Amino acid sequence: MPPGLPAPLRVGLAGYGPAGSFFHAPLIAATPGLRLSAVVTRDAAKAERVRREHPGAEVVESAGELWGRADLVVVATPNRTHVPLATEALKAGLPVVVDKPLAGTAGEARELLRLAHDHGLMLSVFQNRRWDGDFLTLRRLLPRLGRVHRFESRFERWRPAPKGGWRETGGPDDLAGTLYDLGSHLVDQALQLFGPVSRVYAEADVRRAGVLADDDAFISLTHESGTRSQLWMSAVAGRLGPRFRVLGSDSAYVKWGLDPQEEGLRAGERPTAGIPWGAEPPERWGQLGAEGEEPTAVPTEPGAYQRFYEGVVACLRDGAPAPVTVESVVETLAVLEAARLSAANGQVVSLRG
């Protein structure tokens, strides 16, 4: 990283849709050492929102206008643009954060990683769900579960009426649909918990009229460790299943309900110092125990999305590792590639040997 970086670091944000406006901009604004300096949007209503919500940020119409206005570029644009915009930013000499999914294929991710290494620049991926409170809790509980043989994980919603937009109407080249959207989180969490995958089976369907991209999907993973992960992602779940059901040789953990941080960010709350953030009330805690035992309510760890951008500052200022490395998400993308292939041909796809 070149010497003489200003304090705070100027951040240029490409995109002010849900990812940019509800996640990245608020978290950047709440992180000591960062300042949101410019936002790219051509939409007049979004531009007005930027000026109202982040009055110190300049609104520009193209990503190229960020290069002279930022010390760090954050790409939160539609999925198909992630690779080209990250490539441009790296070639312009700027470190980059890219919203998930980083790319459509593991090969594209490796090429971006090579480019970042060649230029001596940080490249990180916003896999914020590694800091979900329930995920942090489950990771802490793993030794008490024994050998986990089945991991069930769900991101399910009930949206019978389509909302519109590229995520529902885009095609494969747009990386639209639940498989790459919610699946990027679910697969990443499974790999973080249980390691590499040897086999992938997936189903992906379009359930709603007027929708072109998959809105109801399932992925089954066989980990090299022997654990099987079953992952559901849906916009048409009239009754939601548990967020986690984890079955081990010694005990089980069941957790209902989503981490509250997204809800808080959408409501305008911020992880500001001195203010409680990411905590769940006792009625939403998960339960630990096996049949025949009285289950124990386990307090959920506070969620901590703010750690991602704190990690970015530590990386750029102090040379710490990136908060999410590209190497750690390459396998996630390989699994998603295999899942898309499996859903298309109805067969199990082998990733090892």
C-alpha positions as CSV (number, residue, x, y, z in Angstrom):
1,M,0.0,0.0,0.0
2,P,1.5,3.4,-1.0
3,P,2.7,5.5,2.0
4,G,1.0,8.8,2.9
5,L,-2.6,7.7,3.0
6,P,-4.8,10.4,4.4
7,A,-6.8,10.1,7.6
8,P,-9.5,9.2,7.3
9,L,-9.4,7.2,4.1
10,R,-11.7,8.4,1.4
11,V,-14.2,5.7,0.2
12,G,-15.8,5.8,-3.2
13,L,-19.0,3.7,-3.4
14,A,-20.1,2.4,-6.7
15,G,-23.9,1.7,-6.5
16,Y,-26.6,2.9,-4.2
17,G,-29.2,0.1,-4.4
18,P,-30.1,-2.0,-1.4
19,A,-26.5,-3.3,-0.9
20,G,-24.9,0.2,-1.2
21,S,-27.5,2.2,0.7
22,F,-28.5,-0.2,3.5
23,F,-25.2,-2.0,4.1
24,H,-22.1,-0.4,2.8
25,A,-22.8,3.3,3.2
26,P,-24.0,3.1,6.8
27,L,-21.2,0.8,7.9
28,I,-18.5,2.9,6.1
29,A,-19.9,6.0,7.8
30,A,-19.8,4.3,11.2
31,T,-16.2,3.1,10.9
32,P,-13.5,5.2,12.4
33,G,-10.8,5.9,9.8
34,L,-13.1,5.9,6.9
35,R,-15.1,8.7,5.2
36,L,-17.7,8.2,2.5
37,S,-16.4,10.7,-0.1
38,A,-18.3,9.9,-3.3
39,V,-21.1,7.7,-4.5
40,V,-21.9,6.6,-8.1
41,T,-25.5,6.7,-9.2
42,R,-27.3,8.0,-12.3
43,D,-30.7,7.7,-10.6
44,A,-32.0,11.1,-9.5
45,A,-34.0,9.7,-6.6
46,K,-31.0,7.8,-5.3
47,A,-28.8,10.8,-5.7
48,E,-31.2,12.8,-3.6
49,R,-31.1,10.1,-1.0
50,V,-27.3,10.2,-0.9
51,R,-27.3,13.9,-0.4
52,R,-29.8,13.6,2.4
53,E,-28.3,10.6,4.2
54,H,-24.6,11.4,3.6
55,P,-24.3,15.1,3.0
56,G,-20.5,15.0,2.9
57,A,-20.5,12.6,-0.1
58,E,-20.3,13.8,-3.7
59,V,-22.6,12.2,-6.2
60,V,-20.9,11.2,-9.5
61,E,-22.3,9.4,-12.6
62,S,-19.6,6.9,-13.4
63,A,-17.1,4.7,-11.6
64,G,-14.2,6.2,-13.4
65,E,-14.9,9.5,-11.6
66,L,-14.0,7.7,-8.3
67,W,-10.4,7.1,-9.2
68,G,-9.3,10.6,-8.3
69,R,-11.7,11.0,-5.4
70,A,-11.1,7.8,-3.3
71,D,-8.4,5.9,-1.5
72,L,-10.6,2.8,-1.4
73,V,-13.3,1.7,-3.9
74,V,-16.4,-0.4,-2.9
75,V,-18.3,-2.1,-5.7
76,A,-22.0,-2.6,-4.8
77,T,-23.4,-2.6,-8.3
78,P,-25.4,-5.4,-10.0
79,N,-23.5,-8.7,-9.9
80,R,-22.6,-8.9,-13.6
81,T,-20.5,-5.7,-13.2
82,H,-18.4,-6.8,-10.2
83,V,-15.5,-8.3,-12.1
84,P,-15.1,-5.4,-14.7
85,L,-15.4,-2.7,-12.1
86,A,-13.0,-4.3,-9.7
87,T,-10.6,-4.8,-12.6
88,E,-10.8,-1.2,-13.5
89,A,-10.3,0.0,-9.9
90,L,-7.3,-2.3,-9.3
91,K,-5.7,-1.2,-12.6
92,A,-6.2,2.4,-11.4
93,G,-4.1,1.6,-8.3
94,L,-6.9,1.4,-5.8
95,P,-7.7,-1.2,-3.2
96,V,-11.2,-2.7,-3.6
97,V,-14.0,-4.2,-1.6
98,V,-16.5,-6.1,-3.7
99,D,-20.0,-7.1,-2.6
100,K,-20.8,-10.8,-2.8
101,P,-20.7,-12.7,-5.1
102,L,-17.2,-11.5,-6.1
103,A,-17.6,-13.2,-9.5
104,G,-19.5,-15.8,-11.4
105,T,-16.7,-18.4,-11.4
106,A,-13.8,-19.4,-9.3
107,G,-11.5,-18.7,-12.4
108,E,-12.6,-15.1,-12.6
109,A,-11.9,-14.7,-8.8
110,R,-8.4,-16.1,-9.2
111,E,-7.7,-13.6,-12.1
112,L,-8.8,-10.7,-9.9
113,L,-6.6,-12.1,-7.1
114,R,-3.6,-12.3,-9.4
115,L,-4.3,-8.7,-10.6
116,A,-4.5,-7.5,-7.0
117,H,-1.2,-9.3,-6.1
118,D,0.5,-7.9,-9.2
119,H,-0.4,-4.3,-8.1
120,G,0.2,-4.9,-4.4
121,L,-3.3,-4.0,-3.5
122,M,-6.0,-5.2,-1.1
123,L,-8.9,-7.0,-2.6
124,S,-11.7,-8.2,-0.2
125,V,-15.2,-9.5,-0.5
126,F,-18.2,-8.4,1.6
127,Q,-19.2,-11.7,3.1
128,N,-20.9,-9.9,6.0
129,R,-22.8,-13.0,7.2
130,R,-19.6,-14.3,8.7
131,W,-20.4,-11.8,11.4
132,D,-24.1,-12.8,12.0
133,G,-24.7,-13.4,15.7
134,D,-26.2,-16.8,15.2
135,F,-23.3,-17.9,13.0
136,L,-20.8,-16.7,15.6
137,T,-22.8,-18.6,18.3
138,L,-22.9,-21.8,16.3
139,R,-19.1,-21.7,15.7
140,R,-18.5,-21.3,19.4
141,L,-20.9,-24.2,20.2
142,L,-19.4,-26.8,17.7
143,P,-17.2,-28.5,20.3
144,R,-20.4,-29.2,22.4
145,L,-22.2,-30.8,19.5
146,G,-19.6,-33.5,18.9
147,R,-19.1,-34.8,15.4
148,V,-21.7,-32.8,13.3
149,H,-23.2,-35.1,10.7
150,R,-25.9,-32.8,9.4
151,F,-26.0,-29.0,9.0
152,E,-29.3,-27.4,7.9
153,S,-29.3,-23.7,7.1
154,R,-32.0,-21.5,5.6
155,F,-32.5,-18.0,4.2
156,E,-36.3,-18.1,3.4
157,R,-38.7,-15.3,2.7
158,W,-42.4,-15.0,1.9
159,R,-42.7,-12.7,-1.1
160,P,-45.5,-14.1,-3.3
161,A,-45.6,-10.8,-5.3
162,P,-42.4,-10.1,-7.2
163,K,-40.6,-6.9,-6.4
164,G,-39.1,-6.5,-9.9
165,G,-35.5,-5.6,-10.7
166,W,-32.6,-7.5,-12.2
167,R,-32.4,-10.0,-9.3
168,E,-35.7,-11.5,-10.4
169,T,-35.7,-10.8,-14.2
170,G,-32.0,-11.3,-15.0
171,G,-30.5,-14.3,-16.7
172,P,-27.5,-16.5,-16.0
173,D,-25.0,-13.8,-17.1
174,D,-26.5,-11.4,-14.6
175,L,-25.9,-13.9,-11.8
176,A,-29.5,-13.2,-10.8
177,G,-31.7,-15.4,-8.6
178,T,-31.5,-16.9,-5.1
179,L,-28.7,-19.4,-5.9
180,Y,-26.0,-16.7,-6.3
181,D,-27.7,-14.1,-4.0
182,L,-28.6,-15.9,-0.8
183,G,-26.6,-19.0,-1.7
184,S,-23.4,-17.0,-1.6
185,H,-23.9,-16.5,2.1
186,L,-25.2,-20.0,2.9
187,V,-22.4,-21.8,1.1
188,D,-19.7,-19.5,2.5
189,Q,-20.9,-20.2,6.1
190,A,-21.0,-24.0,5.5
191,L,-17.4,-23.9,4.2
192,Q,-16.3,-21.8,7.1
193,L,-17.8,-24.2,9.6
194,F,-17.1,-27.6,8.0
195,G,-14.4,-27.2,5.3
196,P,-13.9,-28.3,1.7
197,V,-16.7,-29.9,-0.3
198,S,-16.3,-33.1,-2.4
199,R,-19.8,-33.3,-4.0
200,V,-22.6,-30.9,-4.8
201,Y,-26.3,-31.5,-5.7
202,A,-28.7,-28.6,-6.3
203,E,-32.2,-27.8,-7.4
204,A,-33.3,-24.3,-8.6
205,D,-36.8,-23.4,-9.7
206,V,-38.8,-20.4,-10.8
207,R,-42.1,-20.4,-8.9
208,R,-43.6,-17.0,-9.5
209,A,-45.2,-15.6,-12.6
210,G,-43.2,-12.8,-14.2
211,V,-39.9,-13.9,-12.6
212,L,-37.1,-15.3,-14.8
213,A,-34.4,-16.1,-12.3
214,D,-34.6,-18.9,-9.7
215,D,-36.6,-17.9,-6.6
216,D,-36.6,-21.2,-4.8
217,A,-33.4,-23.3,-4.5
218,F,-31.7,-26.0,-2.5
219,I,-28.1,-27.1,-2.3
220,S,-26.8,-30.3,-0.7
221,L,-23.0,-30.5,0.1
222,T,-20.9,-33.4,1.1
223,H,-17.9,-32.1,3.0
224,E,-14.6,-33.9,3.0
225,S,-15.0,-34.0,6.8
226,G,-18.1,-36.2,6.4
227,T,-20.6,-33.5,7.4
228,R,-23.6,-33.0,5.0
229,S,-24.9,-29.5,4.6
230,Q,-28.4,-28.9,3.3
231,L,-29.0,-25.3,2.4
232,W,-32.4,-23.8,1.5
233,M,-32.9,-20.3,-0.1
234,S,-36.4,-19.2,-1.1
235,A,-38.6,-16.2,-1.8
236,V,-41.8,-18.3,-1.7
237,A,-41.7,-20.0,1.7
238,G,-45.2,-19.5,3.2
239,R,-43.9,-21.0,6.4
240,L,-40.3,-20.4,7.4
241,G,-38.1,-23.2,8.6
242,P,-35.5,-22.9,11.3
243,R,-32.5,-20.7,10.5
244,F,-30.2,-23.5,11.7
245,R,-30.7,-27.1,12.7
246,V,-27.4,-28.7,13.5
247,L,-27.2,-32.4,14.4
248,G,-24.1,-33.8,16.1
249,S,-23.1,-37.0,17.8
250,D,-23.4,-35.4,21.3
251,S,-26.1,-32.7,20.9
252,A,-28.1,-30.5,18.6
253,Y,-28.6,-26.8,18.1
254,V,-31.8,-25.3,16.7
255,K,-32.2,-21.6,16.0
256,W,-35.1,-19.7,14.5
257,G,-35.2,-16.2,13.0
258,L,-32.7,-14.1,11.1
259,D,-29.9,-12.0,12.5
260,P,-31.3,-8.6,13.4
261,Q,-28.5,-6.4,11.9
262,E,-30.0,-6.1,8.4
263,E,-33.4,-5.2,9.9
264,G,-31.6,-2.6,12.1
265,L,-29.6,-1.1,9.2
266,R,-32.8,-0.8,7.0
267,A,-34.5,1.0,9.9
268,G,-31.7,3.5,10.0
269,E,-29.8,2.1,13.1
270,R,-26.0,2.2,13.1
271,P,-23.3,0.3,15.0
272,T,-22.1,3.4,16.7
273,A,-19.6,3.2,19.6
274,G,-21.4,3.0,23.0
275,I,-24.7,1.9,21.6
276,P,-25.8,-1.8,21.8
277,W,-25.7,-3.4,18.4
278,G,-26.6,-6.7,16.9
279,A,-28.1,-8.2,20.1
280,E,-31.1,-10.6,20.1
281,P,-33.8,-10.7,22.8
282,P,-34.0,-14.0,24.8
283,E,-37.1,-15.1,23.0
284,R,-35.1,-15.4,19.8
285,W,-32.2,-17.4,21.3
286,G,-31.5,-20.9,19.9
287,Q,-31.7,-24.1,22.0
288,L,-29.0,-26.7,22.6
289,G,-29.9,-30.2,23.6
290,A,-30.9,-33.7,22.5
291,E,-34.1,-35.6,22.7
292,G,-34.9,-36.7,26.3
293,E,-33.1,-33.7,27.7
294,E,-34.4,-30.3,28.8
295,P,-33.1,-28.0,26.0
296,T,-30.9,-25.0,27.1
297,A,-31.5,-21.6,25.7
298,V,-28.1,-20.3,24.4
299,P,-27.7,-16.5,24.3
300,T,-26.9,-15.4,20.8
301,E,-23.6,-13.6,20.3
302,P,-24.1,-10.0,19.3
303,G,-23.8,-9.6,15.5
304,A,-20.9,-7.5,14.3
305,Y,-21.0,-6.4,10.7
306,Q,-18.8,-3.4,11.7
307,R,-15.9,-5.7,12.1
308,F,-15.6,-6.1,8.3
309,Y,-14.8,-2.4,7.7
310,E,-12.7,-2.2,10.8
311,G,-10.7,-5.0,9.3
312,V,-10.4,-3.1,6.0
313,V,-8.9,-0.2,7.9
314,A,-6.5,-2.5,9.8
315,C,-5.4,-4.0,6.5
316,L,-4.8,-0.7,4.7
317,R,-3.2,1.0,7.7
318,D,-1.4,-1.7,9.5
319,G,-0.8,-4.4,7.0
320,A,-3.2,-6.9,8.6
321,P,-4.8,-9.6,6.5
322,A,-8.0,-8.6,4.6
323,P,-11.1,-9.3,6.6
324,V,-12.3,-11.7,3.9
325,T,-9.6,-13.0,1.6
326,V,-10.3,-13.9,-2.0
327,E,-8.6,-17.2,-1.4
328,S,-11.3,-18.0,1.2
329,V,-14.2,-17.4,-1.3
330,V,-12.8,-19.2,-4.3
331,E,-14.2,-22.5,-3.1
332,T,-17.5,-20.8,-2.4
333,L,-17.7,-19.8,-6.1
334,A,-16.6,-23.3,-7.2
335,V,-19.5,-24.7,-5.2
336,L,-21.9,-22.2,-6.7
337,E,-20.7,-23.1,-10.2
338,A,-21.2,-26.8,-9.5
339,A,-24.7,-26.1,-8.0
340,R,-25.8,-24.2,-11.1
341,L,-24.6,-27.1,-13.2
342,S,-26.2,-29.7,-11.0
343,A,-29.5,-27.8,-11.0
344,A,-29.4,-27.7,-14.8
345,N,-28.7,-31.4,-15.4
346,G,-30.1,-33.0,-12.2
347,Q,-26.9,-34.8,-11.4
348,V,-24.4,-34.8,-8.5
349,V,-21.2,-32.8,-9.4
350,S,-17.9,-33.9,-8.0
351,L,-15.3,-31.3,-6.9
352,R,-12.6,-33.7,-5.8
353,G,-11.1,-36.5,-7.8
